[in-house]
Amino acid sequence: MGMIEASSGNLYADLGHTDADTMQAKAQTVVAIHQAIEDQQLSLDSAARLTGISRDELLAILSGQFRDHTLSALGRMQMEIHQCTKK
């Protein structure tokens, strides 16, 4: 049985990804998007309209398929949802 190693705190770095810091930041942004959707009790359709993407694309992002999205784009999506909730 292999040895158990302590995590660095960044799963992507532990797995050897070259863009580990960016991937972790993206993951944290996606968590914030998900939390905002839940906090405001938005449907996926409503959240998708707010962010300007399709429901299927939003569902994929929330399911962890965000590698092809820039951190900037994810941050914009997060801001769109937060701006709506402050109105």
PyMOL Python script that loads the backbone (N, CA, C, O; Angstrom):
from pymol import cmd

cmd.read_pdbstr("""\
ATOM      1  N   MET A   1       0.853  -1.181   0.000  1.00  0.00           N
ATOM      2  CA  MET A   1       0.000   0.000   0.000  1.00  0.00           C
ATOM      3  C   MET A   1       0.894   1.238   0.000  1.00  0.00           C
ATOM      4  O   MET A   1       1.901   1.276   0.708  1.00  0.00           O
ATOM      5  N   GLY A   2       0.536   2.243  -0.785  1.00  0.00           N
ATOM      6  CA  GLY A   2       1.327   3.461  -0.911  1.00  0.00           C
ATOM      7  C   GLY A   2       1.217   4.350   0.311  1.00  0.00           C
ATOM      8  O   GLY A   2       0.318   4.204   1.139  1.00  0.00           O
ATOM      9  N   MET A   3       2.142   5.261   0.397  1.00  0.00           N
ATOM     10  CA  MET A   3       2.128   6.211   1.509  1.00  0.00           C
ATOM     11  C   MET A   3       1.092   7.294   1.257  1.00  0.00           C
ATOM     12  O   MET A   3       0.830   7.671   0.115  1.00  0.00           O
ATOM     13  N   ILE A   4       0.521   7.776   2.314  1.00  0.00           N
ATOM     14  CA  ILE A   4      -0.422   8.887   2.241  1.00  0.00           C
ATOM     15  C   ILE A   4       0.375  10.170   2.403  1.00  0.00           C
ATOM     16  O   ILE A   4       1.138  10.327   3.357  1.00  0.00           O
ATOM     17  N   GLU A   5       0.189  11.084   1.461  1.00  0.00           N
ATOM     18  CA  GLU A   5       0.899  12.359   1.511  1.00  0.00           C
ATOM     19  C   GLU A   5      -0.064  13.471   1.901  1.00  0.00           C
ATOM     20  O   GLU A   5      -1.235  13.452   1.523  1.00  0.00           O
ATOM     21  N   ALA A   6       0.432  14.420   2.645  1.00  0.00           N
ATOM     22  CA  ALA A   6      -0.382  15.584   3.019  1.00  0.00           C
ATOM     23  C   ALA A   6      -0.599  16.453   1.788  1.00  0.00           C
ATOM     24  O   ALA A   6       0.286  16.595   0.943  1.00  0.00           O
ATOM     25  N   SER A   7      -1.780  17.025   1.705  1.00  0.00           N
ATOM     26  CA  SER A   7      -2.102  17.911   0.583  1.00  0.00           C
ATOM     27  C   SER A   7      -1.382  19.247   0.739  1.00  0.00           C
ATOM     28  O   SER A   7      -1.096  19.697   1.848  1.00  0.00           O
ATOM     29  N   SER A   8      -1.105  19.852  -0.382  1.00  0.00           N
ATOM     30  CA  SER A   8      -0.511  21.191  -0.372  1.00  0.00           C
ATOM     31  C   SER A   8      -1.584  22.251  -0.127  1.00  0.00           C
ATOM     32  O   SER A   8      -1.281  23.422   0.101  1.00  0.00           O
ATOM     33  N   GLY A   9      -2.843  21.814  -0.180  1.00  0.00           N
ATOM     34  CA  GLY A   9      -3.951  22.765  -0.080  1.00  0.00           C
ATOM     35  C   GLY A   9      -4.498  23.131  -1.449  1.00  0.00           C
ATOM     36  O   GLY A   9      -5.503  23.832  -1.560  1.00  0.00           O
ATOM     37  N   ASN A  10      -3.833  22.653  -2.485  1.00  0.00           N
ATOM     38  CA  ASN A  10      -4.273  22.895  -3.854  1.00  0.00           C
ATOM     39  C   ASN A  10      -4.271  21.549  -4.577  1.00  0.00           C
ATOM     40  O   ASN A  10      -3.217  21.034  -4.950  1.00  0.00           O
ATOM     41  N   LEU A  11      -5.456  20.995  -4.767  1.00  0.00           N
ATOM     42  CA  LEU A  11      -5.589  19.690  -5.401  1.00  0.00           C
ATOM     43  C   LEU A  11      -4.924  19.658  -6.767  1.00  0.00           C
ATOM     44  O   LEU A  11      -4.295  18.665  -7.134  1.00  0.00           O
ATOM     45  N   TYR A  12      -5.060  20.737  -7.515  1.00  0.00           N
ATOM     46  CA  TYR A  12      -4.489  20.786  -8.864  1.00  0.00           C
ATOM     47  C   TYR A  12      -2.961  20.741  -8.822  1.00  0.00           C
ATOM     48  O   TYR A  12      -2.340  20.120  -9.685  1.00  0.00           O
ATOM     49  N   ALA A  13      -2.357  21.383  -7.842  1.00  0.00           N
ATOM     50  CA  ALA A  13      -0.901  21.313  -7.679  1.00  0.00           C
ATOM     51  C   ALA A  13      -0.492  19.902  -7.267  1.00  0.00           C
ATOM     52  O   ALA A  13       0.506  19.365  -7.749  1.00  0.00           O
ATOM     53  N   ASP A  14      -1.282  19.311  -6.365  1.00  0.00           N
ATOM     54  CA  ASP A  14      -0.988  17.947  -5.925  1.00  0.00           C
ATOM     55  C   ASP A  14      -1.015  16.965  -7.093  1.00  0.00           C
ATOM     56  O   ASP A  14      -0.276  15.981  -7.104  1.00  0.00           O
ATOM     57  N   LEU A  15      -1.879  17.242  -8.083  1.00  0.00           N
ATOM     58  CA  LEU A  15      -1.997  16.371  -9.253  1.00  0.00           C
ATOM     59  C   LEU A  15      -1.020  16.738 -10.365  1.00  0.00           C
ATOM     60  O   LEU A  15      -0.978  16.079 -11.404  1.00  0.00           O
ATOM     61  N   GLY A  16      -0.229  17.797 -10.143  1.00  0.00           N
ATOM     62  CA  GLY A  16       0.818  18.169 -11.087  1.00  0.00           C
ATOM     63  C   GLY A  16       0.393  19.055 -12.239  1.00  0.00           C
ATOM     64  O   GLY A  16       1.111  19.157 -13.234  1.00  0.00           O
ATOM     65  N   HIS A  17      -0.759  19.697 -12.129  1.00  0.00           N
ATOM     66  CA  HIS A  17      -1.202  20.606 -13.198  1.00  0.00           C
ATOM     67  C   HIS A  17      -0.293  21.835 -13.249  1.00  0.00           C
ATOM     68  O   HIS A  17       0.059  22.395 -12.211  1.00  0.00           O
ATOM     69  N   THR A  18       0.079  22.244 -14.444  1.00  0.00           N
ATOM     70  CA  THR A  18       0.962  23.401 -14.592  1.00  0.00           C
ATOM     71  C   THR A  18       0.241  24.708 -14.279  1.00  0.00           C
ATOM     72  O   THR A  18       0.871  25.691 -13.888  1.00  0.00           O
ATOM     73  N   ASP A  19      -1.073  24.716 -14.451  1.00  0.00           N
ATOM     74  CA  ASP A  19      -1.863  25.921 -14.172  1.00  0.00           C
ATOM     75  C   ASP A  19      -2.671  25.766 -12.881  1.00  0.00           C
ATOM     76  O   ASP A  19      -3.828  26.178 -12.804  1.00  0.00           O
ATOM     77  N   ALA A  20      -2.047  25.170 -11.883  1.00  0.00           N
ATOM     78  CA  ALA A  20      -2.731  24.812 -10.642  1.00  0.00           C
ATOM     79  C   ALA A  20      -3.367  26.008  -9.938  1.00  0.00           C
ATOM     80  O   ALA A  20      -4.503  25.914  -9.472  1.00  0.00           O
ATOM     81  N   ASP A  21      -2.660  27.118  -9.853  1.00  0.00           N
ATOM     82  CA  ASP A  21      -3.206  28.286  -9.151  1.00  0.00           C
ATOM     83  C   ASP A  21      -4.439  28.830  -9.862  1.00  0.00           C
ATOM     84  O   ASP A  21      -5.422  29.199  -9.220  1.00  0.00           O
ATOM     85  N   THR A  22      -4.382  28.875 -11.178  1.00  0.00           N
ATOM     86  CA  THR A  22      -5.529  29.354 -11.955  1.00  0.00           C
ATOM     87  C   THR A  22      -6.707  28.403 -11.810  1.00  0.00           C
ATOM     88  O   THR A  22      -7.842  28.847 -11.636  1.00  0.00           O
ATOM     89  N   MET A  23      -6.454  27.105 -11.880  1.00  0.00           N
ATOM     90  CA  MET A  23      -7.536  26.128 -11.751  1.00  0.00           C
ATOM     91  C   MET A  23      -8.183  26.200 -10.369  1.00  0.00           C
ATOM     92  O   MET A  23      -9.401  26.075 -10.247  1.00  0.00           O
ATOM     93  N   GLN A  24      -7.381  26.400  -9.338  1.00  0.00           N
ATOM     94  CA  GLN A  24      -7.957  26.517  -7.999  1.00  0.00           C
ATOM     95  C   GLN A  24      -8.804  27.786  -7.900  1.00  0.00           C
ATOM     96  O   GLN A  24      -9.884  27.763  -7.310  1.00  0.00           O
ATOM     97  N   ALA A  25      -8.329  28.874  -8.465  1.00  0.00           N
ATOM     98  CA  ALA A  25      -9.100  30.120  -8.454  1.00  0.00           C
ATOM     99  C   ALA A  25     -10.411  29.944  -9.220  1.00  0.00           C
ATOM    100  O   ALA A  25     -11.452  30.442  -8.790  1.00  0.00           O
ATOM    101  N   LYS A  26     -10.365  29.240 -10.348  1.00  0.00           N
ATOM    102  CA  LYS A  26     -11.586  28.965 -11.106  1.00  0.00           C
ATOM    103  C   LYS A  26     -12.556  28.133 -10.272  1.00  0.00           C
ATOM    104  O   LYS A  26     -13.749  28.431 -10.215  1.00  0.00           O
ATOM    105  N   ALA A  27     -12.042  27.099  -9.631  1.00  0.00           N
ATOM    106  CA  ALA A  27     -12.894  26.235  -8.808  1.00  0.00           C
ATOM    107  C   ALA A  27     -13.550  27.033  -7.688  1.00  0.00           C
ATOM    108  O   ALA A  27     -14.735  26.850  -7.409  1.00  0.00           O
ATOM    109  N   GLN A  28     -12.795  27.911  -7.047  1.00  0.00           N
ATOM    110  CA  GLN A  28     -13.355  28.738  -5.974  1.00  0.00           C
ATOM    111  C   GLN A  28     -14.421  29.686  -6.514  1.00  0.00           C
ATOM    112  O   GLN A  28     -15.418  29.942  -5.839  1.00  0.00           O
ATOM    113  N   THR A  29     -14.224  30.204  -7.710  1.00  0.00           N
ATOM    114  CA  THR A  29     -15.215  31.084  -8.332  1.00  0.00           C
ATOM    115  C   THR A  29     -16.483  30.313  -8.661  1.00  0.00           C
ATOM    116  O   THR A  29     -17.587  30.819  -8.463  1.00  0.00           O
ATOM    117  N   VAL A  30     -16.333  29.095  -9.159  1.00  0.00           N
ATOM    118  CA  VAL A  30     -17.504  28.264  -9.462  1.00  0.00           C
ATOM    119  C   VAL A  30     -18.275  27.941  -8.182  1.00  0.00           C
ATOM    120  O   VAL A  30     -19.506  27.932  -8.189  1.00  0.00           O
ATOM    121  N   VAL A  31     -17.574  27.681  -7.100  1.00  0.00           N
ATOM    122  CA  VAL A  31     -18.249  27.451  -5.814  1.00  0.00           C
ATOM    123  C   VAL A  31     -19.040  28.694  -5.415  1.00  0.00           C
ATOM    124  O   VAL A  31     -20.169  28.578  -4.938  1.00  0.00           O
ATOM    125  N   ALA A  32     -18.466  29.871  -5.603  1.00  0.00           N
ATOM    126  CA  ALA A  32     -19.161  31.120  -5.272  1.00  0.00           C
ATOM    127  C   ALA A  32     -20.387  31.321  -6.161  1.00  0.00           C
ATOM    128  O   ALA A  32     -21.418  31.801  -5.690  1.00  0.00           O
ATOM    129  N   ILE A  33     -20.287  30.958  -7.438  1.00  0.00           N
ATOM    130  CA  ILE A  33     -21.436  31.045  -8.345  1.00  0.00           C
ATOM    131  C   ILE A  33     -22.541  30.119  -7.853  1.00  0.00           C
ATOM    132  O   ILE A  33     -23.701  30.522  -7.758  1.00  0.00           O
ATOM    133  N   HIS A  34     -22.182  28.891  -7.544  1.00  0.00           N
ATOM    134  CA  HIS A  34     -23.157  27.907  -7.063  1.00  0.00           C
ATOM    135  C   HIS A  34     -23.828  28.393  -5.785  1.00  0.00           C
ATOM    136  O   HIS A  34     -25.045  28.284  -5.637  1.00  0.00           O
ATOM    137  N   GLN A  35     -23.038  28.924  -4.870  1.00  0.00           N
ATOM    138  CA  GLN A  35     -23.583  29.409  -3.597  1.00  0.00           C
ATOM    139  C   GLN A  35     -24.539  30.574  -3.817  1.00  0.00           C
ATOM    140  O   GLN A  35     -25.588  30.645  -3.175  1.00  0.00           O
ATOM    141  N   ALA A  36     -24.189  31.479  -4.714  1.00  0.00           N
ATOM    142  CA  ALA A  36     -25.060  32.628  -5.004  1.00  0.00           C
ATOM    143  C   ALA A  36     -26.381  32.171  -5.614  1.00  0.00           C
ATOM    144  O   ALA A  36     -27.439  32.711  -5.291  1.00  0.00           O
ATOM    145  N   ILE A  37     -26.317  31.181  -6.493  1.00  0.00           N
ATOM    146  CA  ILE A  37     -27.538  30.645  -7.100  1.00  0.00           C
ATOM    147  C   ILE A  37     -28.425  30.034  -6.019  1.00  0.00           C
ATOM    148  O   ILE A  37     -29.636  30.257  -6.000  1.00  0.00           O
ATOM    149  N   GLU A  38     -27.819  29.264  -5.121  1.00  0.00           N
ATOM    150  CA  GLU A  38     -28.589  28.651  -4.033  1.00  0.00           C
ATOM    151  C   GLU A  38     -29.135  29.698  -3.073  1.00  0.00           C
ATOM    152  O   GLU A  38     -30.305  29.642  -2.695  1.00  0.00           O
ATOM    153  N   ASP A  39     -28.302  30.648  -2.679  1.00  0.00           N
ATOM    154  CA  ASP A  39     -28.726  31.671  -1.715  1.00  0.00           C
ATOM    155  C   ASP A  39     -29.923  32.459  -2.220  1.00  0.00           C
ATOM    156  O   ASP A  39     -30.819  32.815  -1.454  1.00  0.00           O
ATOM    157  N   GLN A  40     -29.924  32.726  -3.520  1.00  0.00           N
ATOM    158  CA  GLN A  40     -31.005  33.525  -4.105  1.00  0.00           C
ATOM    159  C   GLN A  40     -32.142  32.664  -4.654  1.00  0.00           C
ATOM    160  O   GLN A  40     -33.108  33.172  -5.223  1.00  0.00           O
ATOM    161  N   GLN A  41     -32.005  31.353  -4.471  1.00  0.00           N
ATOM    162  CA  GLN A  41     -33.023  30.402  -4.925  1.00  0.00           C
ATOM    163  C   GLN A  41     -33.363  30.607  -6.406  1.00  0.00           C
ATOM    164  O   GLN A  41     -34.527  30.579  -6.803  1.00  0.00           O
ATOM    165  N   LEU A  42     -32.322  30.810  -7.201  1.00  0.00           N
ATOM    166  CA  LEU A  42     -32.500  30.978  -8.643  1.00  0.00           C
ATOM    167  C   LEU A  42     -32.601  29.616  -9.317  1.00  0.00           C
ATOM    168  O   LEU A  42     -31.937  28.665  -8.904  1.00  0.00           O
ATOM    169  N   SER A  43     -33.412  29.522 -10.330  1.00  0.00           N
ATOM    170  CA  SER A  43     -33.430  28.313 -11.151  1.00  0.00           C
ATOM    171  C   SER A  43     -32.199  28.351 -12.055  1.00  0.00           C
ATOM    172  O   SER A  43     -31.602  29.408 -12.260  1.00  0.00           O
ATOM    173  N   LEU A  44     -31.831  27.202 -12.586  1.00  0.00           N
ATOM    174  CA  LEU A  44     -30.705  27.176 -13.523  1.00  0.00           C
ATOM    175  C   LEU A  44     -31.011  28.010 -14.755  1.00  0.00           C
ATOM    176  O   LEU A  44     -30.123  28.661 -15.305  1.00  0.00           O
ATOM    177  N   ASP A  45     -32.270  27.994 -15.191  1.00  0.00           N
ATOM    178  CA  ASP A  45     -32.652  28.803 -16.352  1.00  0.00           C
ATOM    179  C   ASP A  45     -32.451  30.287 -16.074  1.00  0.00           C
ATOM    180  O   ASP A  45     -31.909  31.010 -16.910  1.00  0.00           O
ATOM    181  N   SER A  46     -32.885  30.742 -14.903  1.00  0.00           N
ATOM    182  CA  SER A  46     -32.730  32.158 -14.541  1.00  0.00           C
ATOM    183  C   SER A  46     -31.259  32.533 -14.421  1.00  0.00           C
ATOM    184  O   SER A  46     -30.832  33.572 -14.925  1.00  0.00           O
ATOM    185  N   ALA A  47     -30.492  31.686 -13.753  1.00  0.00           N
ATOM    186  CA  ALA A  47     -29.062  31.960 -13.583  1.00  0.00           C
ATOM    187  C   ALA A  47     -28.351  31.977 -14.935  1.00  0.00           C
ATOM    188  O   ALA A  47     -27.465  32.801 -15.161  1.00  0.00           O
ATOM    189  N   ALA A  48     -28.732  31.079 -15.824  1.00  0.00           N
ATOM    190  CA  ALA A  48     -28.117  31.044 -17.154  1.00  0.00           C
ATOM    191  C   ALA A  48     -28.427  32.323 -17.921  1.00  0.00           C
ATOM    192  O   ALA A  48     -27.550  32.885 -18.577  1.00  0.00           O
ATOM    193  N   ARG A  49     -29.670  32.782 -17.842  1.00  0.00           N
ATOM    194  CA  ARG A  49     -30.028  34.039 -18.525  1.00  0.00           C
ATOM    195  C   ARG A  49     -29.204  35.199 -17.974  1.00  0.00           C
ATOM    196  O   ARG A  49     -28.727  36.041 -18.735  1.00  0.00           O
ATOM    197  N   LEU A  50     -29.039  35.242 -16.666  1.00  0.00           N
ATOM    198  CA  LEU A  50     -28.266  36.325 -16.047  1.00  0.00           C
ATOM    199  C   LEU A  50     -26.808  36.319 -16.500  1.00  0.00           C
ATOM    200  O   LEU A  50     -26.200  37.374 -16.684  1.00  0.00           O
ATOM    201  N   THR A  51     -26.265  35.135 -16.676  1.00  0.00           N
ATOM    202  CA  THR A  51     -24.849  35.021 -17.024  1.00  0.00           C
ATOM    203  C   THR A  51     -24.605  35.036 -18.528  1.00  0.00           C
ATOM    204  O   THR A  51     -23.461  35.136 -18.972  1.00  0.00           O
ATOM    205  N   GLY A  52     -25.673  34.936 -19.310  1.00  0.00           N
ATOM    206  CA  GLY A  52     -25.529  34.990 -20.757  1.00  0.00           C
ATOM    207  C   GLY A  52     -25.056  33.703 -21.404  1.00  0.00           C
ATOM    208  O   GLY A  52     -24.536  33.719 -22.520  1.00  0.00           O
ATOM    209  N   ILE A  53     -25.234  32.588 -20.708  1.00  0.00           N
ATOM    210  CA  ILE A  53     -24.863  31.295 -21.283  1.00  0.00           C
ATOM    211  C   ILE A  53     -26.077  30.375 -21.243  1.00  0.00           C
ATOM    212  O   ILE A  53     -27.091  30.700 -20.625  1.00  0.00           O
ATOM    213  N   SER A  54     -25.970  29.235 -21.900  1.00  0.00           N
ATOM    214  CA  SER A  54     -27.086  28.291 -21.908  1.00  0.00           C
ATOM    215  C   SER A  54     -27.175  27.559 -20.569  1.00  0.00           C
ATOM    216  O   SER A  54     -26.208  27.487 -19.810  1.00  0.00           O
ATOM    217  N   ARG A  55     -28.358  27.022 -20.308  1.00  0.00           N
ATOM    218  CA  ARG A  55     -28.572  26.245 -19.085  1.00  0.00           C
ATOM    219  C   ARG A  55     -27.606  25.054 -19.060  1.00  0.00           C
ATOM    220  O   ARG A  55     -27.018  24.751 -18.022  1.00  0.00           O
ATOM    221  N   ASP A  56     -27.445  24.383 -20.203  1.00  0.00           N
ATOM    222  CA  ASP A  56     -26.557  23.221 -20.271  1.00  0.00           C
ATOM    223  C   ASP A  56     -25.106  23.598 -19.985  1.00  0.00           C
ATOM    224  O   ASP A  56     -24.386  22.864 -19.310  1.00  0.00           O
ATOM    225  N   GLU A  57     -24.685  24.755 -20.509  1.00  0.00           N
ATOM    226  CA  GLU A  57     -23.307  25.201 -20.261  1.00  0.00           C
ATOM    227  C   GLU A  57     -23.109  25.543 -18.786  1.00  0.00           C
ATOM    228  O   GLU A  57     -22.078  25.212 -18.201  1.00  0.00           O
ATOM    229  N   LEU A  58     -24.104  26.208 -18.185  1.00  0.00           N
ATOM    230  CA  LEU A  58     -24.007  26.530 -16.761  1.00  0.00           C
ATOM    231  C   LEU A  58     -23.968  25.256 -15.933  1.00  0.00           C
ATOM    232  O   LEU A  58     -23.176  25.151 -14.997  1.00  0.00           O
ATOM    233  N   LEU A  59     -24.810  24.292 -16.264  1.00  0.00           N
ATOM    234  CA  LEU A  59     -24.821  23.024 -15.542  1.00  0.00           C
ATOM    235  C   LEU A  59     -23.469  22.327 -15.652  1.00  0.00           C
ATOM    236  O   LEU A  59     -22.983  21.760 -14.674  1.00  0.00           O
ATOM    237  N   ALA A  60     -22.864  22.366 -16.828  1.00  0.00           N
ATOM    238  CA  ALA A  60     -21.543  21.758 -17.012  1.00  0.00           C
ATOM    239  C   ALA A  60     -20.501  22.456 -16.138  1.00  0.00           C
ATOM    240  O   ALA A  60     -19.678  21.795 -15.505  1.00  0.00           O
ATOM    241  N   ILE A  61     -20.536  23.775 -16.102  1.00  0.00           N
ATOM    242  CA  ILE A  61     -19.593  24.535 -15.271  1.00  0.00           C
ATOM    243  C   ILE A  61     -19.770  24.167 -13.805  1.00  0.00           C
ATOM    244  O   ILE A  61     -18.795  23.910 -13.100  1.00  0.00           O
ATOM    245  N   LEU A  62     -21.021  24.142 -13.349  1.00  0.00           N
ATOM    246  CA  LEU A  62     -21.303  23.826 -11.947  1.00  0.00           C
ATOM    247  C   LEU A  62     -20.948  22.383 -11.607  1.00  0.00           C
ATOM    248  O   LEU A  62     -20.769  22.039 -10.439  1.00  0.00           O
ATOM    249  N   SER A  63     -20.849  21.542 -12.635  1.00  0.00           N
ATOM    250  CA  SER A  63     -20.479  20.136 -12.444  1.00  0.00           C
ATOM    251  C   SER A  63     -18.969  19.925 -12.544  1.00  0.00           C
ATOM    252  O   SER A  63     -18.497  18.789 -12.495  1.00  0.00           O
ATOM    253  N   GLY A  64     -18.216  21.009 -12.684  1.00  0.00           N
ATOM    254  CA  GLY A  64     -16.761  20.917 -12.686  1.00  0.00           C
ATOM    255  C   GLY A  64     -16.103  20.992 -14.046  1.00  0.00           C
ATOM    256  O   GLY A  64     -14.885  20.844 -14.147  1.00  0.00           O
ATOM    257  N   GLN A  65     -16.870  21.218 -15.084  1.00  0.00           N
ATOM    258  CA  GLN A  65     -16.303  21.290 -16.429  1.00  0.00           C
ATOM    259  C   GLN A  65     -16.068  22.755 -16.807  1.00  0.00           C
ATOM    260  O   GLN A  65     -16.771  23.319 -17.645  1.00  0.00           O
ATOM    261  N   PHE A  66     -15.065  23.349 -16.172  1.00  0.00           N
ATOM    262  CA  PHE A  66     -14.808  24.779 -16.367  1.00  0.00           C
ATOM    263  C   PHE A  66     -13.421  25.076 -16.915  1.00  0.00           C
ATOM    264  O   PHE A  66     -13.041  26.242 -17.020  1.00  0.00           O
ATOM    265  N   ARG A  67     -12.669  24.067 -17.261  1.00  0.00           N
ATOM    266  CA  ARG A  67     -11.291  24.261 -17.732  1.00  0.00           C
ATOM    267  C   ARG A  67     -11.217  25.213 -18.922  1.00  0.00           C
ATOM    268  O   ARG A  67     -10.304  26.036 -18.995  1.00  0.00           O
ATOM    269  N   ASP A  68     -12.163  25.115 -19.854  1.00  0.00           N
ATOM    270  CA  ASP A  68     -12.113  25.931 -21.074  1.00  0.00           C
ATOM    271  C   ASP A  68     -12.620  27.356 -20.876  1.00  0.00           C
ATOM    272  O   ASP A  68     -12.569  28.164 -21.803  1.00  0.00           O
ATOM    273  N   HIS A  69     -13.101  27.668 -19.696  1.00  0.00           N
ATOM    274  CA  HIS A  69     -13.588  29.021 -19.398  1.00  0.00           C
ATOM    275  C   HIS A  69     -12.487  29.793 -18.679  1.00  0.00           C
ATOM    276  O   HIS A  69     -11.814  29.254 -17.800  1.00  0.00           O
ATOM    277  N   THR A  70     -12.309  31.043 -19.053  1.00  0.00           N
ATOM    278  CA  THR A  70     -11.279  31.848 -18.392  1.00  0.00           C
ATOM    279  C   THR A  70     -11.745  32.247 -16.999  1.00  0.00           C
ATOM    280  O   THR A  70     -12.942  32.274 -16.711  1.00  0.00           O
ATOM    281  N   LEU A  71     -10.796  32.551 -16.157  1.00  0.00           N
ATOM    282  CA  LEU A  71     -11.118  33.035 -14.822  1.00  0.00           C
ATOM    283  C   LEU A  71     -11.903  34.336 -14.919  1.00  0.00           C
ATOM    284  O   LEU A  71     -12.813  34.584 -14.127  1.00  0.00           O
ATOM    285  N   SER A  72     -11.550  35.150 -15.880  1.00  0.00           N
ATOM    286  CA  SER A  72     -12.252  36.411 -16.104  1.00  0.00           C
ATOM    287  C   SER A  72     -13.720  36.172 -16.452  1.00  0.00           C
ATOM    288  O   SER A  72     -14.601  36.847 -15.919  1.00  0.00           O
ATOM    289  N   ALA A  73     -13.986  35.219 -17.338  1.00  0.00           N
ATOM    290  CA  ALA A  73     -15.369  34.914 -17.733  1.00  0.00           C
ATOM    291  C   ALA A  73     -16.165  34.370 -16.553  1.00  0.00           C
ATOM    292  O   ALA A  73     -17.327  34.730 -16.367  1.00  0.00           O
ATOM    293  N   LEU A  74     -15.550  33.516 -15.766  1.00  0.00           N
ATOM    294  CA  LEU A  74     -16.235  32.976 -14.589  1.00  0.00           C
ATOM    295  C   LEU A  74     -16.508  34.081 -13.569  1.00  0.00           C
ATOM    296  O   LEU A  74     -17.570  34.112 -12.947  1.00  0.00           O
ATOM    297  N   GLY A  75     -15.548  34.981 -13.404  1.00  0.00           N
ATOM    298  CA  GLY A  75     -15.743  36.114 -12.498  1.00  0.00           C
ATOM    299  C   GLY A  75     -16.869  37.015 -12.956  1.00  0.00           C
ATOM    300  O   GLY A  75     -17.629  37.535 -12.140  1.00  0.00           O
ATOM    301  N   ARG A  76     -16.978  37.199 -14.271  1.00  0.00           N
ATOM    302  CA  ARG A  76     -18.070  38.006 -14.816  1.00  0.00           C
ATOM    303  C   ARG A  76     -19.413  37.348 -14.512  1.00  0.00           C
ATOM    304  O   ARG A  76     -20.366  38.027 -14.128  1.00  0.00           O
ATOM    305  N   MET A  77     -19.489  36.031 -14.683  1.00  0.00           N
ATOM    306  CA  MET A  77     -20.725  35.307 -14.374  1.00  0.00           C
ATOM    307  C   MET A  77     -21.107  35.491 -12.910  1.00  0.00           C
ATOM    308  O   MET A  77     -22.272  35.708 -12.578  1.00  0.00           O
ATOM    309  N   GLN A  78     -20.109  35.400 -12.047  1.00  0.00           N
ATOM    310  CA  GLN A  78     -20.351  35.581 -10.615  1.00  0.00           C
ATOM    311  C   GLN A  78     -20.888  36.981 -10.340  1.00  0.00           C
ATOM    312  O   GLN A  78     -21.830  37.145  -9.565  1.00  0.00           O
ATOM    313  N   MET A  79     -20.296  37.983 -10.967  1.00  0.00           N
ATOM    314  CA  MET A  79     -20.743  39.366 -10.762  1.00  0.00           C
ATOM    315  C   MET A  79     -22.161  39.577 -11.277  1.00  0.00           C
ATOM    316  O   MET A  79     -22.951  40.273 -10.639  1.00  0.00           O
ATOM    317  N   GLU A  80     -22.493  38.989 -12.419  1.00  0.00           N
ATOM    318  CA  GLU A  80     -23.844  39.122 -12.976  1.00  0.00           C
ATOM    319  C   GLU A  80     -24.883  38.593 -11.992  1.00  0.00           C
ATOM    320  O   GLU A  80     -25.929  39.212 -11.797  1.00  0.00           O
ATOM    321  N   ILE A  81     -24.599  37.466 -11.384  1.00  0.00           N
ATOM    322  CA  ILE A  81     -25.541  36.890 -10.419  1.00  0.00           C
ATOM    323  C   ILE A  81     -25.613  37.760  -9.175  1.00  0.00           C
ATOM    324  O   ILE A  81     -26.705  38.010  -8.664  1.00  0.00           O
ATOM    325  N   HIS A  82     -24.479  38.224  -8.678  1.00  0.00           N
ATOM    326  CA  HIS A  82     -24.478  39.069  -7.479  1.00  0.00           C
ATOM    327  C   HIS A  82     -25.176  40.399  -7.733  1.00  0.00           C
ATOM    328  O   HIS A  82     -25.888  40.895  -6.860  1.00  0.00           O
ATOM    329  N   GLN A  83     -24.985  40.982  -8.910  1.00  0.00           N
ATOM    330  CA  GLN A  83     -25.648  42.255  -9.216  1.00  0.00           C
ATOM    331  C   GLN A  83     -27.152  42.085  -9.242  1.00  0.00           C
ATOM    332  O   GLN A  83     -27.883  42.964  -8.785  1.00  0.00           O
ATOM    333  N   CYS A  84     -27.621  40.977  -9.764  1.00  0.00           N
ATOM    334  CA  CYS A  84     -29.059  40.711  -9.822  1.00  0.00           C
ATOM    335  C   CYS A  84     -29.628  40.581  -8.418  1.00  0.00           C
ATOM    336  O   CYS A  84     -30.729  41.057  -8.142  1.00  0.00           O
ATOM    337  N   THR A  85     -28.887  39.945  -7.541  1.00  0.00           N
ATOM    338  CA  THR A  85     -29.397  39.691  -6.201  1.00  0.00           C
ATOM    339  C   THR A  85     -29.418  40.948  -5.348  1.00  0.00           C
ATOM    340  O   THR A  85     -30.096  40.981  -4.322  1.00  0.00           O
ATOM    341  N   LYS A  86     -28.693  41.977  -5.750  1.00  0.00           N
ATOM    342  CA  LYS A  86     -28.664  43.221  -4.975  1.00  0.00           C
ATOM    343  C   LYS A  86     -29.738  44.196  -5.413  1.00  0.00           C
ATOM    344  O   LYS A  86     -29.909  45.246  -4.793  1.00  0.00           O
ATOM    345  N   LYS A  87     -30.470  43.865  -6.478  1.00  0.00           N
ATOM    346  CA  LYS A  87     -31.507  44.762  -6.996  1.00  0.00           C
ATOM    347  C   LYS A  87     -32.772  44.652  -6.175  1.00  0.00           C
ATOM    348  O   LYS A  87     -33.756  45.333  -6.462  1.00  0.00           O
TER     349      LYS A  87
END
""", "prot")
cmd.dss("prot")
cmd.show_as("cartoon", "prot")
cmd.util.cbc("prot")
cmd.orient("prot")
